[in-house]
Amino acid sequence: MPLFRHNADFQAWAKRLRERPAHQNPLNGKEVVGAALNRLLRLVYTPVKKQEFYRSPQLALVAN
């Protein structure tokens, strides 16, 4: 997916999902893609519903 190639936040997040220990249920490739789609939909839906602009997590921490 291009999302993993071009977005450093999603790359790190997907790497954490794949490399989790066995007792924390590591995900394979298709499961990571499904989880990423779920996360992306939530990232798009929430700002639309709240009628505000998206702020990346790093910028949100600096602004507070």
N, CA, C and O atoms as CSV, one atom per row, in Angstrom:
chain,resi,resn,atom,element,x,y,z
A,1,MET,N,N,0.836,-1.187,0.000
A,1,MET,CA,C,0.000,0.000,0.000
A,1,MET,C,C,0.877,1.245,0.000
A,1,MET,O,O,1.863,1.303,0.735
A,2,PRO,N,N,0.544,2.212,-0.787
A,2,PRO,CA,C,1.322,3.456,-0.809
A,2,PRO,C,C,1.317,4.178,0.541
A,2,PRO,O,O,2.255,4.903,0.869
A,3,LEU,N,N,0.263,3.973,1.310
A,3,LEU,CA,C,0.182,4.615,2.624
A,3,LEU,C,C,1.372,4.240,3.487
A,3,LEU,O,O,1.911,5.090,4.195
A,4,PHE,N,N,1.786,3.000,3.442
A,4,PHE,CA,C,2.924,2.544,4.252
A,4,PHE,C,C,4.253,3.058,3.699
A,4,PHE,O,O,5.203,3.260,4.455
A,5,ARG,N,N,4.324,3.269,2.392
A,5,ARG,CA,C,5.568,3.752,1.788
A,5,ARG,C,C,5.793,5.238,2.007
A,5,ARG,O,O,6.936,5.679,2.129
A,6,HIS,N,N,4.723,6.013,2.057
A,6,HIS,CA,C,4.856,7.462,2.058
A,6,HIS,C,C,4.536,8.134,3.380
A,6,HIS,O,O,4.753,9.338,3.511
A,7,ASN,N,N,4.033,7.411,4.357
A,7,ASN,CA,C,3.656,8.014,5.632
A,7,ASN,C,C,4.436,7.347,6.755
A,7,ASN,O,O,4.233,6.166,7.039
A,8,ALA,N,N,5.323,8.092,7.391
A,8,ALA,CA,C,6.194,7.534,8.434
A,8,ALA,C,C,5.401,7.075,9.656
A,8,ALA,O,O,5.774,6.090,10.292
A,9,ASP,N,N,4.316,7.770,9.997
A,9,ASP,CA,C,3.511,7.369,11.149
A,9,ASP,C,C,2.879,5.996,10.925
A,9,ASP,O,O,2.900,5.144,11.814
A,10,PHE,N,N,2.319,5.788,9.737
A,10,PHE,CA,C,1.718,4.496,9.440
A,10,PHE,C,C,2.776,3.405,9.310
A,10,PHE,O,O,2.519,2.260,9.681
A,11,GLN,N,N,3.950,3.731,8.796
A,11,GLN,CA,C,5.030,2.748,8.705
A,11,GLN,C,C,5.401,2.234,10.087
A,11,GLN,O,O,5.491,1.024,10.296
A,12,ALA,N,N,5.617,3.141,11.029
A,12,ALA,CA,C,6.001,2.742,12.384
A,12,ALA,C,C,4.883,1.963,13.057
A,12,ALA,O,O,5.137,0.975,13.747
A,13,TRP,N,N,3.658,2.400,12.860
A,13,TRP,CA,C,2.509,1.726,13.469
A,13,TRP,C,C,2.369,0.297,12.936
A,13,TRP,O,O,2.143,-0.636,13.706
A,14,ALA,N,N,2.505,0.128,11.611
A,14,ALA,CA,C,2.401,-1.199,11.003
A,14,ALA,C,C,3.547,-2.105,11.452
A,14,ALA,O,O,3.347,-3.299,11.673
A,15,LYS,N,N,4.730,-1.546,11.585
A,15,LYS,CA,C,5.875,-2.328,12.051
A,15,LYS,C,C,5.629,-2.839,13.470
A,15,LYS,O,O,5.957,-3.984,13.782
A,16,ARG,N,N,5.055,-1.996,14.329
A,16,ARG,CA,C,4.747,-2.423,15.699
A,16,ARG,C,C,3.724,-3.555,15.696
A,16,ARG,O,O,3.838,-4.488,16.492
A,17,LEU,N,N,2.722,-3.489,14.810
A,17,LEU,CA,C,1.711,-4.547,14.741
A,17,LEU,C,C,2.314,-5.862,14.281
A,17,LEU,O,O,1.962,-6.921,14.800
A,18,ARG,N,N,3.223,-5.808,13.308
A,18,ARG,CA,C,3.839,-7.034,12.791
A,18,ARG,C,C,4.819,-7.661,13.770
A,18,ARG,O,O,4.937,-8.885,13.830
A,19,GLU,N,N,5.516,-6.845,14.531
A,19,GLU,CA,C,6.596,-7.344,15.385
A,19,GLU,C,C,6.197,-7.519,16.845
A,19,GLU,O,O,7.062,-7.646,17.712
A,20,ARG,N,N,4.907,-7.527,17.122
A,20,ARG,CA,C,4.469,-7.758,18.502
A,20,ARG,C,C,4.862,-9.174,18.924
A,20,ARG,O,O,4.977,-10.064,18.082
A,21,PRO,N,N,5.068,-9.381,20.227
A,21,PRO,CA,C,5.362,-10.734,20.713
A,21,PRO,C,C,4.186,-11.680,20.442
A,21,PRO,O,O,3.061,-11.237,20.206
A,22,ALA,N,N,4.455,-12.952,20.477
A,22,ALA,CA,C,3.439,-13.956,20.146
A,22,ALA,C,C,2.223,-13.876,21.069
A,22,ALA,O,O,1.103,-14.130,20.627
A,23,HIS,N,N,2.420,-13.530,22.333
A,23,HIS,CA,C,1.283,-13.467,23.254
A,23,HIS,C,C,0.419,-12.217,23.044
A,23,HIS,O,O,-0.655,-12.108,23.636
A,24,GLN,N,N,0.874,-11.276,22.211
A,24,GLN,CA,C,0.086,-10.079,21.905
A,24,GLN,C,C,-0.497,-10.116,20.496
A,24,GLN,O,O,-0.918,-9.084,19.974
A,25,ASN,N,N,-0.525,-11.296,19.876
A,25,ASN,CA,C,-1.143,-11.523,18.577
A,25,ASN,C,C,-0.548,-10.655,17.467
A,25,ASN,O,O,-1.190,-9.694,17.043
A,26,PRO,N,N,0.652,-10.964,16.986
A,26,PRO,CA,C,1.202,-10.206,15.853
A,26,PRO,C,C,0.349,-10.436,14.602
A,26,PRO,O,O,-0.223,-11.512,14.428
A,27,LEU,N,N,0.266,-9.440,13.745
A,27,LEU,CA,C,-0.568,-9.524,12.549
A,27,LEU,C,C,0.272,-9.825,11.324
A,27,LEU,O,O,1.436,-9.431,11.248
A,28,ASN,N,N,-0.325,-10.533,10.351
A,28,ASN,CA,C,0.370,-10.776,9.087
A,28,ASN,C,C,0.061,-9.635,8.126
A,28,ASN,O,O,-0.595,-8.670,8.519
A,29,GLY,N,N,0.509,-9.719,6.896
A,29,GLY,CA,C,0.398,-8.624,5.931
A,29,GLY,C,C,-1.014,-8.155,5.653
A,29,GLY,O,O,-1.282,-6.955,5.715
A,30,LYS,N,N,-1.935,-9.073,5.346
A,30,LYS,CA,C,-3.305,-8.684,5.024
A,30,LYS,C,C,-4.039,-8.146,6.245
A,30,LYS,O,O,-4.877,-7.253,6.121
A,31,GLU,N,N,-3.735,-8.674,7.405
A,31,GLU,CA,C,-4.362,-8.171,8.628
A,31,GLU,C,C,-3.905,-6.745,8.931
A,31,GLU,O,O,-4.695,-5.923,9.395
A,32,VAL,N,N,-2.642,-6.453,8.670
A,32,VAL,CA,C,-2.122,-5.098,8.877
A,32,VAL,C,C,-2.795,-4.130,7.903
A,32,VAL,O,O,-3.123,-3.005,8.282
A,33,VAL,N,N,-3.004,-4.547,6.665
A,33,VAL,CA,C,-3.675,-3.691,5.688
A,33,VAL,C,C,-5.109,-3.413,6.146
A,33,VAL,O,O,-5.575,-2.277,6.054
A,34,GLY,N,N,-5.801,-4.422,6.630
A,34,GLY,CA,C,-7.166,-4.232,7.137
A,34,GLY,C,C,-7.205,-3.291,8.327
A,34,GLY,O,O,-8.087,-2.436,8.415
A,35,ALA,N,N,-6.254,-3.438,9.247
A,35,ALA,CA,C,-6.176,-2.548,10.399
A,35,ALA,C,C,-5.855,-1.120,9.966
A,35,ALA,O,O,-6.367,-0.164,10.549
A,36,ALA,N,N,-5.013,-0.973,8.947
A,36,ALA,CA,C,-4.661,0.357,8.442
A,36,ALA,C,C,-5.867,1.024,7.791
A,36,ALA,O,O,-6.081,2.224,7.964
A,37,LEU,N,N,-6.646,0.263,7.050
A,37,LEU,CA,C,-7.853,0.830,6.441
A,37,LEU,C,C,-8.834,1.286,7.511
A,37,LEU,O,O,-9.448,2.345,7.383
A,38,ASN,N,N,-8.981,0.499,8.554
A,38,ASN,CA,C,-9.847,0.871,9.666
A,38,ASN,C,C,-9.360,2.168,10.310
A,38,ASN,O,O,-10.157,3.067,10.580
A,39,ARG,N,N,-8.079,2.262,10.550
A,39,ARG,CA,C,-7.516,3.451,11.165
A,39,ARG,C,C,-7.660,4.672,10.259
A,39,ARG,O,O,-7.980,5.765,10.727
A,40,LEU,N,N,-7.426,4.482,8.976
A,40,LEU,CA,C,-7.550,5.586,8.027
A,40,LEU,C,C,-8.992,6.094,7.956
A,40,LEU,O,O,-9.220,7.303,7.916
A,41,LEU,N,N,-9.959,5.183,7.939
A,41,LEU,CA,C,-11.355,5.597,7.943
A,41,LEU,C,C,-11.698,6.390,9.192
A,41,LEU,O,O,-12.423,7.382,9.116
A,42,ARG,N,N,-11.192,5.971,10.326
A,42,ARG,CA,C,-11.439,6.705,11.569
A,42,ARG,C,C,-10.779,8.081,11.539
A,42,ARG,O,O,-11.347,9.055,12.032
A,43,LEU,N,N,-9.577,8.162,10.959
A,43,LEU,CA,C,-8.886,9.447,10.871
A,43,LEU,C,C,-9.607,10.417,9.944
A,43,LEU,O,O,-9.517,11.630,10.135
A,44,VAL,N,N,-10.314,9.911,8.954
A,44,VAL,CA,C,-11.053,10.767,8.029
A,44,VAL,C,C,-12.418,11.131,8.610
A,44,VAL,O,O,-12.856,12.275,8.489
A,45,TYR,N,N,-13.084,10.178,9.232
A,45,TYR,CA,C,-14.453,10.375,9.704
A,45,TYR,C,C,-14.536,11.328,10.895
A,45,TYR,O,O,-15.414,12.191,10.928
A,46,THR,N,N,-13.656,11.192,11.854
A,46,THR,CA,C,-13.741,11.970,13.083
A,46,THR,C,C,-13.640,13.477,12.858
A,46,THR,O,O,-14.488,14.204,13.375
A,47,PRO,N,N,-12.661,13.988,12.120
A,47,PRO,CA,C,-12.638,15.449,11.899
A,47,PRO,C,C,-13.870,15.956,11.130
A,47,PRO,O,O,-14.336,17.070,11.372
A,48,VAL,N,N,-14.391,15.144,10.213
A,48,VAL,CA,C,-15.580,15.552,9.472
A,48,VAL,C,C,-16.768,15.654,10.429
A,48,VAL,O,O,-17.540,16.611,10.372
A,49,LYS,N,N,-16.906,14.676,11.292
A,49,LYS,CA,C,-18.026,14.671,12.234
A,49,LYS,C,C,-17.922,15.829,13.226
A,49,LYS,O,O,-18.925,16.467,13.545
A,50,LYS,N,N,-16.713,16.097,13.710
A,50,LYS,CA,C,-16.518,17.179,14.680
A,50,LYS,C,C,-16.365,18.546,14.018
A,50,LYS,O,O,-16.283,19.561,14.710
A,51,GLN,N,N,-16.327,18.584,12.693
A,51,GLN,CA,C,-16.170,19.802,11.911
A,51,GLN,C,C,-14.923,20.587,12.319
A,51,GLN,O,O,-14.987,21.780,12.616
A,52,GLU,N,N,-13.796,19.890,12.326
A,52,GLU,CA,C,-12.512,20.529,12.620
A,52,GLU,C,C,-11.447,19.948,11.705
A,52,GLU,O,O,-11.665,18.925,11.056
A,53,PHE,N,N,-10.306,20.599,11.656
A,53,PHE,CA,C,-9.206,20.134,10.825
A,53,PHE,C,C,-8.403,19.069,11.543
A,53,PHE,O,O,-8.327,19.060,12.772
A,54,TYR,N,N,-7.802,18.167,10.770
A,54,TYR,CA,C,-6.950,17.122,11.333
A,54,TYR,C,C,-5.618,17.720,11.760
A,54,TYR,O,O,-5.011,18.492,11.019
A,55,ARG,N,N,-5.169,17.363,12.949
A,55,ARG,CA,C,-3.845,17.758,13.425
A,55,ARG,C,C,-3.091,16.465,13.715
A,55,ARG,O,O,-3.597,15.576,14.399
A,56,SER,N,N,-1.877,16.372,13.186
A,56,SER,CA,C,-1.086,15.175,13.422
A,56,SER,C,C,-0.738,15.094,14.911
A,56,SER,O,O,-0.703,16.126,15.582
A,57,PRO,N,N,-0.484,13.907,15.438
A,57,PRO,CA,C,-0.211,13.765,16.868
A,57,PRO,C,C,0.973,14.614,17.356
A,57,PRO,O,O,0.927,15.116,18.479
A,58,GLN,N,N,2.020,14.790,16.559
A,58,GLN,CA,C,3.160,15.575,16.981
A,58,GLN,C,C,2.759,17.046,17.136
A,58,GLN,O,O,3.151,17.695,18.106
A,59,LEU,N,N,1.988,17.568,16.198
A,59,LEU,CA,C,1.562,18.960,16.269
A,59,LEU,C,C,0.575,19.179,17.415
A,59,LEU,O,O,0.562,20.249,18.025
A,60,ALA,N,N,-0.241,18.187,17.707
A,60,ALA,CA,C,-1.197,18.320,18.803
A,60,ALA,C,C,-0.467,18.426,20.142
A,60,ALA,O,O,-0.911,19.148,21.035
A,61,LEU,N,N,0.651,17.709,20.283
A,61,LEU,CA,C,1.400,17.771,21.537
A,61,LEU,C,C,2.080,19.112,21.697
A,61,LEU,O,O,2.166,19.625,22.812
A,62,VAL,N,N,2.558,19.686,20.627
A,62,VAL,CA,C,3.258,20.975,20.684
A,62,VAL,C,C,2.251,22.098,20.972
A,62,VAL,O,O,2.569,23.052,21.682
A,63,ALA,N,N,1.049,21.982,20.422
A,63,ALA,CA,C,0.055,23.047,20.572
A,63,ALA,C,C,-0.488,23.129,21.988
A,63,ALA,O,O,-0.924,24.198,22.415
A,64,ASN,N,N,-0.471,22.022,22.730
A,64,ASN,CA,C,-1.029,22.024,24.099
A,64,ASN,C,C,-0.122,22.632,25.062
A,64,ASN,O,O,-0.443,22.710,26.248
